[in-house]
Amino acid sequence: MTNAIAALAQWDTPTICNALELVVPNRRGHGFTSKPFVLADADMPAIVGHVRTARIRARAPSEKSAEDMAAQRLAYYDYIANGGEGPSIVVIEDMDETPGYGAFWGEVNSAIHHGLGCQGCVTNGSFRDLEEWAPGFQMLSGRVGPSHAHVHLVDFGGEVTVHGMAAKDGDILHADRHGAVIVPKDAVAALPEAVALCMRREEPVLAAARSEGFDIAKLKKAMGSAKDIH
């Protein structure tokens, strides 16, 4: 299963979404992000891994003591490092009324998470320290911001929702500059053939559209041919 999951990184996230429409048609309308992100590296290839989750707030201080917050933060890092199968991708829901008021992510957290085997993060919150960001660690974030304000963990390991995508611990997530999608575990093995089928069906239409003298008659013929490809 690990190799099969890793192999999905060779395709972009829209291609994975197309293939999922064939393998699990009931997932066509949900399971993916539906709002734009700011990325740490728009040219970085797709990442795929097992989800770790957390929830944060930043607008007001935590009611926990400094000692309790420090202990919780260490427990969270242990969860990132040892909480399940790797590699991991963390999905963090910012619960403030205005998400991204304070940044959980910057030079330090990107370096820590990258060092603990995490490939990246998907969050509706904010990030900063763009020039000091850990190379190779991807970020799909709601915004860029200057301050961490009162950012603190609320909890971790539960179900979260980021930009319309619900995620829970242990899910398989595929993400790139287009957004992110949850891949059902029982769909992983069937996705490569579904990707190949999608490409075979697109080929005659694209070839016609790019050919000299393309017109509606050629389009109708190409679409008819595509429909018969299985």
MARBA-3410 file (N, C-alpha, C, O; in Angstrom, 1 decimal):
230
0.8,-1.2,0.0,0.0,0.0,0.0,0.9,1.3,0.0,0.5,2.2,-0.7 ~ 2.0,1.2,0.8,2.8,2.4,0.8,3.3,2.8,-0.5,3.3,4.0,-0.9 ~ 3.8,1.9,-1.3,4.3,2.2,-2.7,3.2,2.6,-3.6,3.4,3.5,-4.4 ~ 2.0,2.1,-3.4,0.9,2.5,-4.3,0.5,3.9,-4.0,0.1,4.6,-4.9 ~ 0.6,4.3,-2.7,0.2,5.7,-2.3,1.3,6.6,-2.9,0.9,7.7,-3.4
2.5,6.3,-2.7,3.6,7.1,-3.2,3.6,7.3,-4.7,3.9,8.4,-5.2 ~ 3.1,6.3,-5.4,3.1,6.4,-6.9,2.1,7.4,-7.3,2.2,7.9,-8.5 ~ 1.1,7.8,-6.5,0.1,8.8,-6.9,0.7,10.2,-7.1,0.1,11.0,-7.7 ~ 1.9,10.4,-6.5,2.5,11.7,-6.6,3.0,12.0,-8.1,3.3,13.2,-8.3 ~ 3.0,11.1,-8.9,3.4,11.3,-10.3,2.4,12.1,-11.1,2.7,12.7,-12.2
1.2,12.2,-10.6,0.1,12.9,-11.3,-0.3,14.1,-10.5,-0.2,14.2,-9.3 ~ -0.8,15.1,-11.2,-1.3,16.3,-10.5,-2.7,16.0,-9.8,-3.3,15.0,-10.1 ~ -3.1,16.9,-9.0,-4.3,16.7,-8.2,-5.6,16.7,-9.1,-6.5,15.9,-8.8 ~ -5.7,17.6,-10.1,-6.8,17.5,-11.0,-7.0,16.1,-11.7,-8.1,15.6,-11.8 ~ -5.8,15.5,-12.0,-5.9,14.2,-12.6,-6.4,13.1,-11.6,-7.1,12.2,-12.0
-5.9,13.2,-10.4,-6.4,12.3,-9.4,-7.9,12.5,-9.2,-8.7,11.5,-9.0 ~ -8.4,13.8,-9.2,-9.8,14.0,-9.0,-10.6,13.4,-10.2,-11.7,12.8,-10.0 ~ -10.1,13.5,-11.4,-10.7,12.9,-12.6,-10.8,11.4,-12.4,-11.9,10.8,-12.7 ~ -9.8,10.8,-12.0,-9.8,9.3,-11.8,-10.7,8.9,-10.7,-11.4,7.9,-10.8 ~ -10.8,9.7,-9.6,-11.7,9.4,-8.5,-13.2,9.4,-9.0,-14.0,8.7,-8.5
-13.5,10.2,-10.0,-14.9,10.3,-10.5,-15.3,8.9,-11.2,-16.4,8.6,-11.2 ~ -14.3,8.2,-11.7,-14.5,6.9,-12.3,-14.6,5.8,-11.2,-15.4,4.9,-11.2 ~ -13.6,5.9,-10.2,-13.5,4.8,-9.3,-14.5,4.9,-8.2,-15.1,3.9,-7.7 ~ -14.8,6.1,-7.7,-15.8,6.3,-6.6,-16.7,7.5,-7.1,-16.6,8.6,-6.6 ~ -17.7,7.2,-8.0,-18.5,8.3,-8.5,-19.3,9.1,-7.5,-19.6,10.3,-7.7
-19.6,8.5,-6.4,-20.3,9.2,-5.3,-19.5,10.3,-4.6,-20.1,11.1,-3.9 ~ -18.2,10.3,-4.9,-17.3,11.3,-4.3,-17.2,12.5,-5.2,-16.4,13.4,-4.9 ~ -17.8,12.6,-6.4,-17.6,13.6,-7.3,-17.8,15.0,-6.8,-17.2,16.0,-7.2 ~ -18.8,15.2,-5.9,-19.1,16.5,-5.4,-18.5,16.9,-4.1,-18.9,18.0,-3.5 ~ -17.7,16.1,-3.5,-17.1,16.5,-2.2,-15.8,15.7,-2.0,-15.4,14.9,-2.8
-15.1,16.1,-0.9,-13.8,15.5,-0.6,-12.6,16.2,-1.0,-11.5,15.8,-0.9 ~ -12.8,17.4,-1.6,-11.7,18.2,-2.1,-11.9,19.7,-1.6,-13.0,20.1,-1.2 ~ -10.8,20.5,-1.7,-10.9,21.9,-1.3,-11.6,22.7,-2.4,-11.5,22.4,-3.6 ~ -12.3,23.7,-2.0,-13.1,24.5,-2.9,-12.9,26.0,-2.9,-13.6,26.8,-3.4 ~ -11.7,26.4,-2.3,-11.3,27.8,-2.2,-9.9,27.9,-2.6,-9.1,26.9,-2.4
-9.4,29.0,-3.1,-8.0,29.1,-3.5,-7.0,29.2,-2.3,-7.4,29.6,-1.2 ~ -5.8,28.9,-2.5,-4.8,28.9,-1.5,-3.6,29.8,-1.9,-3.5,30.1,-3.1 ~ -2.8,30.2,-1.0,-1.5,30.8,-1.2,-0.5,29.7,-1.0,-0.6,29.0,0.1 ~ 0.5,29.5,-1.9,1.4,28.4,-1.8,2.8,28.8,-1.4,3.2,30.0,-1.7 ~ 3.5,28.0,-0.7,4.9,28.3,-0.4,5.7,28.1,-1.7,6.7,28.9,-1.9
5.4,27.1,-2.5,6.2,26.9,-3.8,5.2,26.4,-4.8,4.8,25.2,-4.8 ~ 4.8,27.3,-5.7,3.8,26.9,-6.8,4.4,25.9,-7.8,3.6,25.3,-8.5 ~ 5.7,25.8,-7.9,6.3,24.9,-8.8,6.6,23.5,-8.2,7.1,22.6,-8.9 ~ 6.3,23.3,-7.0,6.6,22.0,-6.3,5.7,20.9,-6.8,4.5,21.2,-7.0 ~ 6.2,19.7,-7.1,5.4,18.6,-7.5,4.3,18.3,-6.4,4.4,18.7,-5.3
3.4,17.4,-6.8,2.3,17.0,-5.9,2.9,16.3,-4.7,4.0,15.6,-4.8 ~ 2.3,16.4,-3.6,2.6,15.7,-2.4,1.4,14.7,-2.1,0.3,15.1,-2.3 ~ 1.8,13.6,-1.5,0.7,12.6,-1.1,1.2,11.9,0.2,2.3,11.5,0.3 ~ 0.3,11.8,1.1,0.7,11.2,2.4,-0.5,11.0,3.3,-1.7,11.2,2.9 ~ -0.2,10.6,4.5,-1.2,10.3,5.5,-1.5,11.5,6.4,-0.6,12.2,6.8
-2.8,11.8,6.6,-3.2,13.0,7.3,-2.9,13.0,8.8,-3.2,12.0,9.4 ~ -2.3,14.1,9.3,-2.4,14.4,10.7,-3.2,15.7,10.8,-3.2,16.5,9.9 ~ -4.0,15.8,11.9,-4.9,17.0,12.0,-4.6,17.8,13.3,-4.1,17.3,14.3 ~ -5.0,19.0,13.2,-5.0,19.9,14.4,-6.0,21.1,14.2,-6.3,21.4,13.1 ~ -6.3,21.7,15.3,-7.1,22.9,15.2,-6.4,24.0,16.1,-5.8,23.7,17.1
-6.5,25.3,15.6,-5.8,26.4,16.2,-6.7,27.6,16.3,-7.8,27.6,15.7 ~ -6.3,28.5,17.2,-6.9,29.8,17.3,-5.8,30.8,17.5,-4.7,30.4,18.0 ~ -6.0,32.1,17.1,-4.9,33.1,17.3,-5.4,34.5,17.7,-4.6,35.3,18.2 ~ -6.7,34.7,17.7,-7.3,36.0,17.9,-7.1,36.4,19.4,-6.8,37.6,19.7 ~ -7.3,35.5,20.3,-7.3,35.7,21.7,-6.4,34.7,22.4,-6.1,33.6,21.8
-5.8,35.0,23.5,-4.9,34.1,24.2,-5.6,32.8,24.6,-6.8,32.8,24.8 ~ -4.8,31.8,24.8,-5.4,30.5,25.3,-5.7,30.7,26.8,-5.0,31.5,27.5 ~ -6.6,29.9,27.2,-6.9,29.9,28.7,-6.0,28.9,29.4,-6.0,28.9,30.6 ~ -5.2,28.2,28.7,-4.3,27.2,29.4,-3.1,28.0,29.9,-2.8,29.1,29.4 ~ -2.5,27.4,30.9,-1.2,28.0,31.4,-0.1,27.8,30.4,-0.2,27.0,29.5
1.0,28.6,30.6,2.1,28.5,29.7,2.7,27.0,29.8,3.1,26.5,28.7 ~ 2.7,26.5,30.9,3.2,25.1,31.1,2.4,24.1,30.3,2.9,23.2,29.7 ~ 1.0,24.2,30.5,0.1,23.3,29.8,0.2,23.5,28.3,0.2,22.5,27.5 ~ 0.4,24.7,27.8,0.5,24.9,26.3,1.8,24.3,25.8,1.8,23.7,24.7 ~ 2.9,24.4,26.6,4.2,23.9,26.2,4.1,22.3,26.1,4.6,21.7,25.2
3.4,21.8,27.1,3.3,20.3,27.1,2.4,19.8,25.9,2.7,18.8,25.3 ~ 1.3,20.6,25.7,0.5,20.2,24.6,1.2,20.3,23.2,1.1,19.5,22.4 ~ 2.1,21.4,23.1,2.8,21.5,21.8,3.8,20.4,21.6,4.0,19.9,20.5 ~ 4.4,19.9,22.7,5.3,18.8,22.6,4.6,17.5,22.3,5.1,16.7,21.5 ~ 3.4,17.3,22.9,2.6,16.2,22.6,2.1,16.2,21.1,2.1,15.1,20.4
1.9,17.4,20.6,1.5,17.5,19.2,2.7,17.1,18.3,2.5,16.4,17.3 ~ 3.9,17.6,18.6,5.0,17.2,17.8,5.3,15.7,17.8,5.6,15.1,16.8 ~ 5.1,15.1,19.0,5.2,13.6,19.1,4.2,13.0,18.2,4.4,11.9,17.5 ~ 3.0,13.5,18.1,1.9,13.0,17.3,2.3,13.1,15.8,2.1,12.2,15.0 ~ 2.9,14.2,15.4,3.4,14.4,14.0,4.4,13.3,13.7,4.4,12.8,12.6
5.3,13.1,14.6,6.4,12.2,14.4,6.0,10.7,14.5,6.5,9.9,13.7 ~ 5.1,10.4,15.4,4.9,9.0,15.7,3.4,8.6,15.7,3.0,7.6,16.2 ~ 2.6,9.5,15.1,1.1,9.3,15.2,0.5,8.3,14.2,-0.7,8.1,14.3 ~ 1.3,7.8,13.4,0.7,6.8,12.4,1.7,6.6,11.2,2.9,7.0,11.3 ~ 1.1,6.1,10.1,2.0,5.8,9.0,2.5,7.1,8.4,1.8,8.2,8.5
3.6,7.1,7.7,4.2,8.2,7.1,4.4,7.9,5.6,4.2,6.8,5.2 ~ 4.8,8.9,4.8,5.0,10.3,5.2,3.6,10.9,5.5,2.6,10.5,5.1 ~ 3.7,12.1,6.2,2.5,12.7,6.7,2.3,14.1,6.0,3.3,14.7,5.5 ~ 1.1,14.5,6.0,0.7,15.9,5.6,-0.3,16.4,6.7,-1.2,15.7,7.0 ~ 0.0,17.5,7.3,-0.8,18.0,8.3,-1.9,18.9,7.8,-1.6,19.8,6.9
-3.1,18.7,8.3,-4.3,19.5,7.9,-4.7,20.3,9.1,-5.2,19.7,10.1 ~ -4.6,21.6,9.1,-4.9,22.4,10.3,-6.0,23.4,10.0,-6.0,24.2,9.1 ~ -7.1,23.3,10.9,-8.2,24.2,10.8,-8.0,25.3,11.7,-7.9,25.1,12.9 ~ -8.0,26.6,11.2,-8.0,27.8,12.0,-9.4,28.1,12.3,-10.2,28.4,11.4 ~ -9.8,28.1,13.6,-11.2,28.2,14.1,-11.6,29.6,14.3,-12.8,29.9,14.7
-10.7,30.6,14.2,-11.1,32.0,14.4,-12.1,32.4,13.4,-12.2,31.9,12.3 ~ -12.9,33.4,13.8,-13.9,34.0,12.9,-13.3,34.5,11.6,-13.8,34.4,10.5 ~ -12.1,35.1,11.8,-11.3,35.5,10.6,-10.0,34.7,10.6,-9.0,35.0,11.3 ~ -10.0,33.5,9.9,-8.9,32.7,9.9,-7.6,33.4,9.4,-7.7,34.2,8.5 ~ -6.5,33.0,10.0,-5.2,33.6,9.5,-4.8,34.8,10.3,-3.9,35.5,9.9
-5.6,35.2,11.3,-5.2,36.4,12.1,-3.8,36.3,12.6,-3.1,37.3,12.6 ~ -3.4,35.1,13.1,-2.1,34.9,13.6,-1.5,33.6,12.9,-2.3,32.6,12.8 ~ -0.3,33.6,12.6,0.3,32.5,11.8,0.9,31.5,12.8,1.8,31.8,13.6 ~ 0.5,30.2,12.6,1.1,29.1,13.3,2.4,28.7,12.6,3.3,28.1,13.2 ~ 2.4,29.0,11.3,3.5,28.5,10.4,4.5,29.6,10.0,4.1,30.7,9.7
5.8,29.3,10.1,6.8,30.1,9.7,8.1,29.3,9.6,8.1,28.1,9.4 ~ 9.2,30.0,9.8,10.6,29.4,9.7,10.7,28.2,10.6,11.1,27.1,10.2 ~ 10.3,28.4,11.9,10.5,27.3,12.9,9.6,26.1,12.6,10.1,25.0,12.6 ~ 8.3,26.3,12.5,7.4,25.2,12.4,7.6,24.5,11.0,7.4,23.2,11.0 ~ 7.9,25.2,10.0,8.2,24.5,8.7,9.4,23.6,8.8,9.4,22.5,8.3
10.5,24.1,9.5,11.7,23.3,9.7,11.4,22.1,10.6,11.9,20.9,10.3 ~ 10.7,22.3,11.7,10.4,21.2,12.6,9.6,20.1,11.9,9.9,18.9,12.0 ~ 8.5,20.5,11.3,7.6,19.5,10.6,8.3,18.7,9.5,8.2,17.5,9.3 ~ 9.1,19.5,8.7,9.9,18.9,7.6,10.9,17.8,8.2,11.0,16.7,7.6 ~ 11.5,18.2,9.3,12.5,17.3,9.9,11.8,16.1,10.5,12.5,15.0,10.7
10.5,16.2,10.9,9.8,15.1,11.5,9.1,14.2,10.4,8.3,13.3,10.7 ~ 9.4,14.4,9.1,8.9,13.6,8.1,7.6,14.0,7.5,7.0,13.3,6.8 ~ 7.2,15.3,7.7,6.0,15.8,7.2,6.3,16.5,5.8,7.3,17.2,5.7 ~ 5.4,16.2,4.8,5.7,16.8,3.5,5.1,18.2,3.3,5.6,18.9,2.5 ~ 4.1,18.5,4.1,3.5,19.8,3.9,2.3,20.0,4.8,2.0,19.2,5.6
1.6,21.1,4.5,0.4,21.5,5.3,-0.7,22.0,4.4,-0.4,22.7,3.4 ~ -1.9,21.7,4.8,-3.1,22.4,4.1,-3.8,23.0,5.3,-4.2,22.4,6.2 ~ -4.0,24.3,5.1,-4.7,25.1,6.2,-5.4,26.3,5.7,-5.1,26.9,4.7 ~ -6.5,26.7,6.4,-7.2,27.9,6.1,-6.5,29.1,6.9,-7.0,30.2,6.8 ~ -5.5,28.8,7.7,-4.8,29.8,8.4,-3.8,30.5,7.6,-3.8,30.5,6.4
-2.8,31.1,8.3,-1.8,31.9,7.6,-0.4,31.3,7.8,-0.2,30.5,8.7 ~ 0.6,31.8,7.0,2.0,31.5,7.2,2.8,32.7,6.9,2.3,33.7,6.3 ~ 4.1,32.7,7.4,5.0,33.8,7.2,6.4,33.3,7.0,6.6,32.1,6.9 ~ 7.4,34.3,7.1,8.8,33.9,7.0,9.1,33.3,5.6,9.7,32.2,5.5 ~ 8.6,33.9,4.6,8.7,33.3,3.2,10.1,33.0,2.8,10.4,32.0,2.2
11.1,33.9,3.2,12.4,33.7,2.7,13.2,32.7,3.6,14.2,32.2,3.1 ~ 12.7,32.4,4.8,13.3,31.5,5.6,12.6,30.1,5.7,12.9,29.3,6.5 ~ 11.6,30.0,4.8,10.8,28.8,4.8,11.6,27.5,4.5,12.6,27.6,3.7 ~ 11.3,26.4,5.1,12.0,25.1,4.9,11.9,24.7,3.5,10.8,24.4,3.0 ~ 13.0,24.5,2.8,12.9,24.1,1.4,12.4,22.7,1.3,12.7,21.8,2.1
11.5,22.4,0.3,10.9,21.1,0.2,9.7,20.8,1.0,9.1,19.8,0.9 ~ 9.3,21.8,1.8,8.1,21.7,2.7,7.0,22.5,2.0,7.1,23.7,1.9 ~ 5.9,21.9,1.5,4.9,22.6,0.8,3.8,23.2,1.8,3.6,22.6,2.9 ~ 3.3,24.3,1.4,2.2,24.9,2.2,1.1,25.4,1.3,1.3,26.1,0.3 ~ -0.1,24.9,1.6,-1.3,25.4,0.9,-2.1,26.2,2.1,-2.6,25.5,2.9
-2.1,27.5,2.0,-2.6,28.3,3.1,-3.6,29.3,2.7,-3.6,29.7,1.5 ~ -4.4,29.7,3.6,-5.5,30.7,3.3,-4.9,32.1,3.0,-5.5,32.8,2.2 ~ -3.8,32.4,3.6,-3.2,33.7,3.4,-1.8,33.8,4.0,-1.3,32.9,4.7 ~ -1.1,34.9,3.7,0.2,35.2,4.2,0.0,36.3,5.3,-0.8,37.2,5.0 ~ 0.6,36.3,6.4,0.4,37.3,7.4,1.7,37.5,8.2,2.6,36.7,8.1
1.9,38.7,8.9,3.1,39.0,9.5,3.4,38.5,10.9,4.5,38.3,11.3 ~ 2.3,38.3,11.7,2.4,38.0,13.1,1.8,36.7,13.5,0.9,36.2,12.9 ~ 2.3,36.1,14.6,1.7,34.9,15.1,0.6,35.2,16.1,-0.1,34.4,16.6 ~ 0.5,36.5,16.5,-0.5,37.0,17.4,-0.6,36.1,18.7,0.5,35.8,19.3 ~ -1.8,35.5,19.0,-1.9,34.6,20.2,-2.1,33.2,19.7,-2.8,32.4,20.4
-1.5,32.8,18.6,-1.7,31.5,18.0,-1.4,30.4,19.0,-0.4,30.4,19.7 ~ -2.3,29.4,19.1,-2.2,28.3,20.0,-3.0,27.1,19.5,-4.0,27.3,18.8 ~ -2.6,25.9,19.9,-3.3,24.7,19.6,-4.6,24.7,20.4,-4.5,24.9,21.6 ~ -5.7,24.3,19.8,-6.9,23.9,20.5,-6.9,22.5,20.8,-7.1,22.1,22.0 ~ -6.6,21.6,19.8,-6.5,20.2,20.0,-5.9,19.6,18.7,-5.6,20.3,17.7
-5.7,18.3,18.7,-5.1,17.6,17.5,-5.6,16.2,17.5,-6.0,15.6,18.5 ~ -5.6,15.6,16.3,-6.0,14.2,16.1,-7.4,14.0,15.8,-7.8,12.9,15.5 ~ -8.3,15.1,15.7,-9.7,14.9,15.5,-10.0,15.3,14.0,-9.1,15.4,13.2 ~ -11.3,15.4,13.7,-11.7,15.7,12.4,-11.7,17.2,12.2,-12.1,18.0,13.1 ~ -11.3,17.7,11.0,-11.2,19.1,10.7,-11.8,19.3,9.3,-12.0,18.4,8.5
-12.1,20.6,9.0,-12.5,21.0,7.7,-11.8,22.2,7.3,-11.7,23.2,8.0 ~ -11.2,22.1,6.1,-10.4,23.3,5.5,-10.9,23.5,4.1,-10.8,22.7,3.3 ~ -11.4,24.7,3.9,-11.8,25.1,2.6,-12.8,24.1,2.0,-12.7,23.8,0.8 ~ -13.7,23.6,2.8,-14.7,22.7,2.3,-14.3,21.3,2.3,-15.2,20.4,2.0 ~ -13.1,20.9,2.6,-12.6,19.6,2.6,-12.6,19.0,4.0,-11.8,19.6,4.9
-13.3,18.0,4.4,-13.3,17.4,5.7,-12.1,16.3,5.7,-12.0,15.6,4.7 ~ -11.4,16.3,6.7,-10.2,15.4,6.8,-10.1,14.9,8.2,-10.5,15.6,9.2 ~ -9.7,13.6,8.4,-9.5,13.0,9.7,-8.2,12.3,9.7,-7.6,12.0,8.7 ~ -7.7,12.1,10.9,-6.4,11.4,11.1,-6.4,10.1,10.3,-7.3,9.3,10.4 ~ -5.2,9.9,9.6,-5.0,8.7,8.8,-5.5,8.7,7.4,-5.2,7.8,6.7
-6.3,9.7,7.0,-6.8,9.8,5.6,-5.6,9.9,4.7,-4.5,10.3,5.2 ~ -5.8,9.6,3.5,-4.8,9.8,2.4,-5.1,11.1,1.7,-6.2,11.2,1.2 ~ -4.1,12.0,1.6,-4.4,13.3,1.0,-3.4,13.5,-0.2,-2.2,13.2,-0.1 ~ -3.9,14.0,-1.3,-3.1,14.4,-2.4,-3.3,15.9,-2.6,-4.4,16.4,-2.6 ~ -2.2,16.6,-2.8,-2.2,18.1,-2.9,-1.2,18.6,-3.9,-0.1,18.1,-4.0
-1.5,19.7,-4.6,-0.5,20.4,-5.3,-1.0,21.9,-5.5,-1.9,22.3,-4.7 ~ -0.5,22.6,-6.4,-0.9,24.0,-6.5,-2.4,24.3,-6.8,-2.9,25.4,-6.7 ~ -3.1,23.2,-7.3,-4.5,23.4,-7.6,-5.4,23.3,-6.3,-6.5,23.8,-6.3 ~ -4.9,22.6,-5.3,-5.7,22.3,-4.1,-5.4,20.9,-3.6,-4.3,20.3,-3.8 ~ -6.3,20.4,-2.8,-6.1,19.1,-2.2,-7.4,18.2,-2.3,-8.5,18.8,-2.4
-7.2,16.9,-2.2,-8.3,16.0,-2.3,-8.0,14.8,-1.4,-6.9,14.3,-1.3 ~ -9.0,14.3,-0.7,-8.9,13.1,0.1,-9.1,11.9,-0.8,-10.1,11.8,-1.5 ~ -8.2,10.9,-0.7,-8.3,9.7,-1.5,-8.7,8.6,-0.7,-8.0,8.2,0.3 ~ -9.9,8.0,-0.9,-10.3,6.8,-0.1,-9.3,5.7,-0.2,-8.8,5.4,-1.3 ~ -9.0,5.1,0.9,-8.0,4.0,0.9,-8.3,2.9,-0.1,-7.4,2.3,-0.7
-9.6,2.5,-0.2,-10.0,1.4,-1.0,-10.0,1.8,-2.5,-10.3,0.9,-3.4 ~ -9.7,3.1,-2.8,-9.6,3.5,-4.2,-8.2,3.6,-4.7,-7.9,3.7,-5.9 ~ -7.2,3.5,-3.8,-5.8,3.7,-4.2,-5.3,2.8,-5.3,-4.7,3.2,-6.3 ~ -5.6,1.5,-5.2,-5.1,0.5,-6.1,-5.7,0.7,-7.5,-5.0,0.3,-8.5 ~ -6.9,1.2,-7.6,-7.6,1.3,-8.9,-7.3,2.6,-9.6,-7.6,2.7,-10.8
-6.6,3.5,-8.9,-6.4,4.8,-9.5,-5.5,4.9,-10.7,-5.8,5.5,-11.7 ~ -4.4,4.1,-10.7,-3.5,4.2,-11.9,-4.2,3.8,-13.2,-4.1,4.5,-14.2 ~ -5.0,2.7,-13.2,-5.8,2.3,-14.4,-6.8,3.4,-14.8,-7.1,3.6,-15.9 ~ -7.5,4.0,-13.7,-8.5,5.0,-14.0,-7.8,6.2,-14.6,-8.4,6.9,-15.5 ~ -6.6,6.6,-14.2,-5.9,7.7,-14.8,-5.6,7.4,-16.2,-5.8,8.3,-17.1
-5.1,6.2,-16.5,-4.8,5.8,-17.9,-6.1,5.9,-18.8,-6.0,6.3,-19.9 ~ -7.2,5.5,-18.2,-8.5,5.5,-19.0,-8.9,7.0,-19.3,-9.3,7.3,-20.4 ~ -8.8,7.8,-18.3,-9.1,9.2,-18.5,-8.2,9.8,-19.6,-8.7,10.6,-20.5 ~ -6.9,9.5,-19.6,-6.0,10.0,-20.6,-6.3,9.5,-22.0,-6.2,10.2,-23.0 ~ -6.7,8.2,-22.1,-7.0,7.6,-23.4,-8.3,8.3,-23.9,-8.4,8.5,-25.2
-9.2,8.6,-23.1,-10.4,9.3,-23.6,-10.2,10.7,-24.0,-10.9,11.2,-24.8 ~ -9.3,11.4,-23.3,-9.0,12.7,-23.7,-8.2,12.9,-25.0,-8.2,13.9,-25.7 ~ -7.4,11.8,-25.3,-6.4,11.9,-26.4,-7.1,12.3,-27.7,-6.6,13.2,-28.4 ~ -8.1,11.6,-28.2,-8.7,11.9,-29.5,-9.3,13.3,-29.5,-9.2,14.0,-30.5 ~ -9.9,13.8,-28.4,-10.4,15.1,-28.3,-9.3,16.2,-28.4,-9.5,17.2,-29.2
-8.3,16.0,-27.7,-7.2,16.9,-27.7,-6.5,17.0,-29.0,-6.1,18.0,-29.5 ~ -6.3,15.8,-29.6,-5.6,15.7,-30.9,-6.4,16.5,-32.0,-5.9,17.2,-32.8 ~ -7.7,16.3,-31.9,-8.6,17.0,-32.9,-8.6,18.5,-32.6,-8.4,19.3,-33.6 ~ -8.7,18.9,-31.4,-8.7,20.3,-31.0,-7.4,21.0,-31.4,-7.4,22.2,-31.7 ~ -6.3,20.3,-31.4,-5.0,20.9,-31.8,-4.6,20.8,-33.2,-3.6,21.2,-33.7
-5.5,20.1,-34.0,-5.2,19.8,-35.4,-5.6,21.0,-36.3,-6.4,21.9,-35.9 ~ -4.9,21.1,-37.4,-5.3,22.1,-38.4,-6.7,21.9,-39.0,-7.1,20.7,-39.2 ~ -7.4,22.9,-39.1,-8.8,22.8,-39.7,-9.8,22.3,-38.7,-10.8,21.8,-39.1 ~ -9.5,22.4,-37.4,-10.4,21.9,-36.4,-11.8,22.7,-36.5,-11.8,23.9,-36.6 ~ -12.9,21.9,-36.4,-14.2,22.6,-36.4,-15.1,21.7,-35.6,-14.7,20.7,-35.1
-16.4,22.1,-35.6,-17.4,21.4,-34.8,-17.6,19.9,-35.3,-17.9,19.0,-34.5 ~ -17.5,19.7,-36.6,-17.6,18.3,-37.1,-16.5,17.4,-36.6,-16.8,16.3,-36.2 ~ -15.3,17.9,-36.6,-14.2,17.1,-36.0,-14.4,16.9,-34.5,-14.0,15.8,-34.0 ~ -14.9,17.9,-33.8,-15.1,17.7,-32.4,-16.1,16.6,-32.1,-15.9,15.8,-31.3 ~ -17.2,16.7,-32.9,-18.3,15.6,-32.7,-17.7,14.2,-32.9,-18.0,13.3,-32.2
-16.9,14.1,-34.0,-16.3,12.8,-34.3,-15.4,12.4,-33.2,-15.4,11.2,-32.8 ~ -14.5,13.3,-32.7,-13.6,12.9,-31.7,-14.3,12.6,-30.4,-13.9,11.6,-29.7 ~ -15.3,13.3,-30.0,-16.1,13.0,-28.8,-16.8,11.6,-28.9,-16.9,10.9,-27.9 ~ -17.2,11.3,-30.1,-17.9,10.0,-30.3,-16.9,8.9,-30.2,-17.2,7.8,-29.6 ~ -15.6,9.1,-30.7,-14.6,8.1,-30.5,-14.2,7.9,-29.0,-14.0,6.8,-28.6
-14.1,9.1,-28.3,-13.7,9.0,-26.9,-14.7,8.2,-26.1,-14.3,7.5,-25.2 ~ -16.0,8.4,-26.4,-17.0,7.7,-25.7,-16.9,6.2,-25.7,-17.4,5.5,-24.8 ~ -16.4,5.7,-26.8,-16.3,4.3,-27.0,-15.0,3.7,-26.4,-14.8,2.4,-26.5 ~ -14.2,4.5,-25.8,-12.9,4.0,-25.3,-13.1,3.5,-23.9,-13.7,4.2,-23.0 ~ -12.7,2.3,-23.6,-12.9,1.7,-22.3,-11.6,1.1,-21.8,-11.5,0.5,-20.7
END
